[in-house]
């Protein structure tokens, strides 16, 4: 099975949020730095994930993204089929 770059990056983004949130929102800038992926590209991917209800966003200086559910409720297949 071939997985697109967008799909791989979506999985990496979701894993990064799960591992680094600690209950607080995670900024796209921080994810981009850790994963070495373009911020603009991550913004496009997180927009799709947000519309699908996989992540929630927070605005403001302490804003960012967090998972909408607990990490064990997500499957790679569900993320890749967006």
C-alpha positions as CSV (number, residue, x, y, z in Angstrom):
1,X,0.0,0.0,0.0
2,X,1.3,3.4,-1.0
3,X,0.8,6.2,1.5
4,X,0.9,9.8,0.3
5,X,3.2,12.4,1.7
6,X,0.2,14.2,3.0
7,X,-1.0,11.1,4.8
8,X,2.5,10.4,6.3
9,X,2.6,14.0,7.5
10,X,-0.9,13.8,9.0
11,X,0.1,10.8,11.0
12,X,3.3,12.5,12.2
13,X,1.3,15.6,13.2
14,X,-1.2,13.6,15.2
15,X,1.5,11.6,16.9
16,X,3.4,14.8,17.7
17,X,0.3,16.4,19.2
18,X,-0.4,13.3,21.3
19,X,3.2,13.1,22.6
20,X,3.8,16.7,23.3
21,X,0.4,18.1,24.4
22,X,0.4,17.3,28.1
23,X,-3.0,18.9,28.3
24,X,-1.9,22.2,26.7
25,X,-2.4,23.1,23.0
26,X,0.6,22.5,20.7
27,X,1.5,25.2,18.2
28,X,2.0,24.4,14.5
29,X,5.4,26.3,14.7
30,X,6.7,23.8,17.3
31,X,5.4,20.8,15.4
32,X,7.0,22.0,12.2
33,X,10.4,22.5,13.9
34,X,10.3,19.1,15.6
35,X,9.2,17.2,12.5
36,X,11.1,19.4,10.0
37,X,8.0,20.0,7.9
38,X,6.9,23.3,6.4
39,X,4.5,25.3,8.6
40,X,2.3,26.2,5.6
41,X,2.0,22.5,4.6
42,X,1.1,21.5,8.2
43,X,-1.5,24.3,8.3
44,X,-3.2,22.8,5.3
45,X,-3.2,19.3,6.8
46,X,-4.4,20.4,10.3
47,X,-7.3,22.3,8.6
48,X,-8.5,19.0,7.1
49,X,-8.0,17.2,10.5
50,X,-9.9,20.0,12.2
51,X,-12.9,19.8,9.8
52,X,-13.0,16.1,10.3
53,X,-13.2,16.5,14.1
54,X,-9.8,14.9,14.9
55,X,-8.2,18.0,16.5
56,X,-9.5,21.1,18.3
57,X,-8.0,24.5,18.0
58,X,-7.5,27.3,20.5
59,X,-6.8,30.8,19.6
60,X,-4.6,33.4,21.3
61,X,-1.0,33.6,22.6
62,X,-1.4,30.2,24.4
63,X,-3.3,28.7,21.5
64,X,-2.6,25.8,19.3
65,X,-4.1,22.3,18.6
66,X,-5.0,19.4,20.7
67,X,-6.5,16.0,20.0
68,X,-10.3,15.9,20.2
69,X,-10.3,12.5,21.8
70,X,-7.9,10.3,23.7
71,X,-5.0,9.0,21.5
72,X,-5.9,5.3,21.6
73,X,-9.3,6.1,19.9
74,X,-7.5,7.1,16.7
75,X,-6.5,4.6,14.0
76,X,-3.9,5.2,11.2
77,X,-6.6,4.0,8.7
78,X,-9.0,6.7,9.9
79,X,-6.4,9.4,9.5
80,X,-5.2,8.3,6.1
81,X,-8.7,8.1,4.6
82,X,-9.4,11.8,5.1
